[in-house]
Amino acid sequence: MTKLLLRALAGETLPTPPIWMMRQAGRYLPEYRATRAKAGDFLSLCYTPELAAEVTLQPLRRFDFDAAILFADILLLPQALGSELWFVTGEGPRLSTITTRAQVDALKPGDAIHERLSPIYETIRILAGELPKETTLIGFAGAPWTVATYMIAGRGTPDQGPAHDFKTADRAAFSALIDRITEATILYLSAQIEAGAEVIKLFDSWAGSLRDENDRHEFAIEPTRRIVSALKTRHPGIPVIAFPRGLGEGYRGFAQATGADCVALDNSVSPDWAARHLQCDSCVQGNLDPQLLITGGDALISEAGRITRALRNGPHIFNLGHGITPDADPDNVTRMIEAVRGA
């Protein structure tokens, strides 16, 4: 096994960690903005395989990353299940809302998603043929809790309140929605692997809002465990990175509870704490503050080096604690990579 990312995910401690960035193909790059303008709108970009593959490859032409992550969006899956999806300029995604059991039951069956999502699989096939041989291809999906929060509220919300309200008002209906998303996610990610994805990442961006321990187990840990288990049964050896953002102390034991090969950390987690409490169970990924790619300077160099040194005695993938922001400076990405590899 020669790909550095796969070696780290297999539990190997490397002299220098592999590097990639969440949202590494995105609005901070002028070439991305040009390609998106050519596509016409965000969804057209996602669903045009040649253009989606192009923006996936763009950051690799600038930066020496060890992985590419498929360009898509976590809300394509609910759209494939029957939710209406559109984007409002300057505000972000909108979905038709789900607030009743009848609406949950009206969603399409999981195996109906592939017709809508076939362009995503074609993008992966293109990338599998074009990526450098040393670069790992990552597929992804949103974790069920996070996807459900968008489907219920119809948009992102600061506290995921509508999802918590639905969960409280009709727990059986909410559980049924989580089950439908979980089953569809298994099918979606399995198809990504069959198309050529070598690693899967599950983004549970709002996991931290599940403060009740029972809720966290039922709606964050257990769905992730089901997805990981199903994927590894269907595709033995496929590595999975889980990102239960905002869990704090709840990161401890998450890899063991879910079967994930790697836990991605948000930037609130101390790398020294992660080295003591998480690297004994799995590879860890993270966790530079994306703000430092805006401000740059000595603070960027210092923190990138500090994270790398703190986690150098166990399997580690260097990444951000959240996605890179549109106002990041591409030159600071180069400086970050140099700092990590020189630490």
Secondary structure, 3 states (H helix, E strand, C coil): CCCHHHHHHCCCCCCCCCECCCCCCCCCCHHHHHHHHHHCCHHHHHCCHHHHHHHHHHHHHHCCCCEEECCCCCCHHHHHCCCCEEEECCCEEEECCCCCHHHHHCCCCHHHHHHHHHHHHHHHHHHHHHCCCCCEEEEEEECHHHHHHHHHHCCCCCCCHHHHHHHHHCHHHHHHHHHHHHHHHHHHHHHHHHHCCCEEEEEECCHHHCCCHHHHHHHHHHHHHHHHHHHHHHCCCCCEEEEECCCHHHHCCHHHHHCCCEEECCCCCCHHHHHHHCCCCCEEECCECCCHHHHCHHHHHHHHHHHHHHCCCCCEEECECCCCCCCCCHHHHHHHHHHHHHC
